[in-house]
Amino acid sequence: MKVLLPLTAITTLSAPLAFLGGFKLALLGAGLWGLGMGVHESIIPAAVATMVPAQRRPSAYGLFTAAYGVFWFLGSALIGFLYDRSIPAVIVFSVVAELAAIPLFLSAARAVPRSGDAEIGR
């Protein structure tokens, strides 16, 4: 979980680079966005497994995925709305949303047992 903190901070640069830079900086921004997606899509679900007992994991994954999907939709809808009106607003929203996730990741990191403290896969 702790790897999410610096990587989330780094990936906050993706929107400014993608929208304000030239072609090469836009590619770098897209790469940072892809890095963020890959890290989040792999680490967060793995962390869910360590937060709940084995018998509750299917429900935990279902709730996590449902919440993730709902908030992804809401954020995407808001970005689309903002995109029609102001690119700087899209950038500000994107950066603020990513920075707002950091305290949540800090809280979740405290809830995840250290390696060896949990039985994964049982």
Backbone torsions as a table, in degrees:
resi	resn	phi	psi	omega
1	MET	NA	-35.1	-174.5
2	LYS	-67.2	-21.2	176.6
3	VAL	-68.3	-23.2	178.8
4	LEU	-64.4	-32.4	-175.4
5	LEU	-63.0	-58.0	-180.0
6	PRO	-67.5	-35.7	-179.5
7	LEU	-68.5	-35.5	175.8
8	THR	-65.9	-41.5	177.8
9	ALA	-61.6	-42.9	179.6
10	ILE	-65.6	-41.3	-176.3
11	THR	-73.8	-6.9	173.4
12	THR	-63.9	-17.9	178.4
13	LEU	-77.7	-11.5	-174.5
14	SER	-60.5	-47.2	-178.2
15	ALA	-67.7	-47.1	177.6
16	PRO	-58.6	-42.7	179.5
17	LEU	-65.4	-43.3	-177.3
18	ALA	-66.4	-36.7	-174.7
19	PHE	-98.4	-24.8	-174.3
20	LEU	-107.7	-18.3	-178.0
21	GLY	-88.6	174.1	172.7
22	GLY	-76.8	-164.7	-175.7
23	PHE	-59.0	-47.2	-177.1
24	LYS	-66.1	-40.3	177.9
25	LEU	-69.2	-33.2	176.1
26	ALA	-64.0	-39.2	176.4
27	LEU	-64.5	-41.2	176.8
28	LEU	-62.4	-42.9	177.4
29	GLY	-60.9	-42.4	177.9
30	ALA	-64.7	-38.0	177.3
31	GLY	-64.4	-41.6	176.9
32	LEU	-63.9	-40.2	177.8
33	TRP	-61.5	-44.5	178.7
34	GLY	-63.0	-39.8	176.0
35	LEU	-60.6	-46.7	179.0
36	GLY	-60.3	-44.3	179.3
37	MET	-62.8	-44.9	-179.3
38	GLY	-61.9	-43.2	179.9
39	VAL	-66.1	-47.6	-177.9
40	HIS	-66.3	-40.1	-177.8
41	GLU	-69.7	-21.0	-179.5
42	SER	-100.5	-42.7	-174.0
43	ILE	-77.1	-43.4	-175.0
44	ILE	-63.6	-49.1	177.3
45	PRO	-61.2	-34.5	177.4
46	ALA	-64.9	-36.6	179.3
47	ALA	-67.4	-33.3	178.8
48	VAL	-58.5	-38.4	-179.1
49	ALA	-61.7	-30.5	-178.1
50	THR	-88.2	-9.9	-176.5
51	MET	-91.8	-18.9	-174.8
52	VAL	-130.1	152.7	176.4
53	PRO	-62.9	153.6	-176.1
54	ALA	-52.9	-40.6	-176.8
55	GLN	-69.2	-16.6	-179.5
56	ARG	-103.7	-0.6	-176.8
57	ARG	-62.0	-42.5	178.5
58	PRO	-57.3	-44.1	177.6
59	SER	-65.9	-40.2	179.9
60	ALA	-63.0	-45.0	177.4
61	TYR	-63.3	-39.8	178.6
62	GLY	-63.6	-45.7	178.4
63	LEU	-64.9	-43.3	178.8
64	PHE	-60.5	-48.7	-177.7
65	THR	-65.1	-38.4	177.4
66	ALA	-63.6	-47.6	179.3
67	ALA	-63.5	-42.8	178.7
68	TYR	-58.4	-46.0	-179.5
69	GLY	-65.2	-42.9	179.6
70	VAL	-63.2	-47.0	-178.3
71	PHE	-71.7	-31.1	174.5
72	TRP	-63.0	-45.5	178.7
73	PHE	-61.2	-48.4	-178.9
74	LEU	-61.4	-43.8	178.1
75	GLY	-64.2	-41.4	178.9
76	SER	-65.4	-41.1	177.7
77	ALA	-62.6	-42.7	178.7
78	LEU	-65.8	-41.5	177.9
79	ILE	-62.4	-41.1	177.0
80	GLY	-62.2	-42.6	177.0
81	PHE	-61.1	-47.4	-179.5
82	LEU	-66.2	-37.5	-178.7
83	TYR	-58.7	-36.9	178.2
84	ASP	-68.6	-18.6	-173.5
85	ARG	-112.0	-38.8	-172.1
86	SER	-164.0	113.1	176.2
87	ILE	-62.3	-42.2	176.9
88	PRO	-58.3	-34.5	177.4
89	ALA	-66.0	-36.8	176.3
90	VAL	-61.4	-45.2	-178.8
91	ILE	-64.0	-47.2	179.8
92	VAL	-60.1	-47.6	179.6
93	PHE	-59.7	-44.8	-178.4
94	SER	-61.6	-45.6	-179.6
95	VAL	-66.3	-46.0	-178.6
96	VAL	-63.5	-41.2	180.0
97	ALA	-63.1	-41.5	178.9
98	GLU	-67.9	-42.7	178.9
99	LEU	-64.8	-34.1	179.1
100	ALA	-66.8	-23.6	179.6
101	ALA	-73.7	-25.5	-175.0
102	ILE	-59.0	-47.6	177.2
103	PRO	-61.2	-33.1	177.2
104	LEU	-66.4	-40.9	177.8
105	PHE	-66.3	-37.7	176.4
106	LEU	-60.0	-45.3	178.9
107	SER	-63.2	-44.3	179.7
108	ALA	-66.0	-36.7	-180.0
109	ALA	-61.9	-33.6	177.7
110	ARG	-70.5	-26.3	-178.0
111	ALA	-84.7	-16.9	-177.9
112	VAL	-86.4	124.3	178.2
113	PRO	-62.5	148.5	176.3
114	ARG	-67.3	157.7	178.8
115	SER	-51.2	130.8	-179.1
116	GLY	92.8	-16.4	-180.0
117	ASP	-85.4	-18.0	-177.6
118	ALA	-123.3	152.6	175.2
119	GLU	-96.6	108.7	-179.6
120	ILE	-91.6	137.6	176.3
121	GLY	90.0	3.7	178.5
122	ARG	-108.1	NA	NA
